Amino acid sequence: MQWVTITLAALLGGTSVTQAQQQSTQSTMMRFACSQLVVERLDPLVNPGLIGSPHVHQVVGGNSFNASMVPLTYDLPTQSSCTSCSFSEDFSNYWTAALYYRARNGTYKRVNQFPNEGLSQNGGITVYYIPPYDGGFRMLAGNPMLRNTTGESRGICHRCFGADFNPFGGAPCTGNDTTSLPDSFCLGGIRTTIAFPTCWDGVNLDSPDHQSHVAYSTIPFEPYYDPVVNPPFTPQQNRGECPDGYPVHLPQLMFEVMWDTRPYNDEDLWNEDGSQPFVYAQGDATGHGQHGDYMFGWKGDALQRALDAHCEIDVCSELTSQTPAEAEACTIAQTMVEDVDGDDWLSTLPGDVSINDQ
């Protein structure tokens, strides 16, 4: 795959580093639904051109998603005719590993997703972000091979909801949230949060590992991460300080996935030793290997106009909003045709993946 570099001015449309940093701290939060586009074994970021990537992903966004999406030469907005996201101008693709339930007899069934609070969607992902990215920007958060806390990325975690989806609010990856999959019944299901790095090298739109061109801040911008601080916040606290070599501050891009594990809240459906029965598609029963992939695909200057207008949540006068039904109608057929759902149960994880917890 070809890795490209551009000037900072080209990426930010002439915006200076200082202006970009100010924009990132002053913009309001966008939060919107992206319904299921397809569930299959494709990963054009990590396994470009391969039909039948090692594990299953649930994918949302523009319908031009395919195995071969060459950086810069493949333009998502012009290649797509619809999007499963709330805003018609967003042809980006977002994807995460699928989650499966493993029965005591060793068979599998894919865990469905349910809509996030205040949104209407068919499975998929809730997307939060206000990034000053331009065309071609790509990145990956998390490590699918991780099986413990060593080397884990900040901001990737699971929340075990109780009855009535409590606690719903509050900062992600705090309190009782865990980087591993919860080890007890979650009466309201499980929410996965995947937060992406917020520091960029200012040059590369991508890198061979899809991570080296970005980095997590040395000191988190969010005041609820260690070292925790109370308002008023001051520049001297250096919140969001980036490591050397990553001079550009990016606003937070974050996914939320709502896993409907409620049908499995039964002792007879959990493992005989009482351990939790869920496993990610890459064979990860720990949860530490959850990860997310992103390919920028906003049409023209739509995202910049939304930022300039301080659009908030899923309402924006600068963008065209689809109805939930229109977004949910945007789907594509599998390229790697196979059963990934397990309505009649799967004898193995798709791709013949084995559980690998070590």
Secondary structure, 3 states (H helix, E strand, C coil): CCCCECCHHHHCCCCCHHHHHHHHHHCCCEEEEECEEEEECCCCCCCCCCCCCCCCEEEEEECCCCCCCCCCCCCHHHHCCCECECECCECCEEEEECEEEECCCCCEEECCECCCCCCCCCCCEEEECCCCCCCCCEEEECCCCCCCCCCCCCCEEEEECCHHHCCCCCCCCCCCCECCCCCCCCCCCEEEEEECCCEECCCECCCCCCCCCEECCCCCCCCCCCCCCCCCCCHHHCCCCCCCCCCEECCCCEEEEEECCHHHCCHHHCCCCCCCCEEECCCECCCCCCCEEEECCECCCHHHHHHHCCCEECECCCCCECCHHHHHCCCCCCCCCCCCCCCCCECCECCCECCCCC
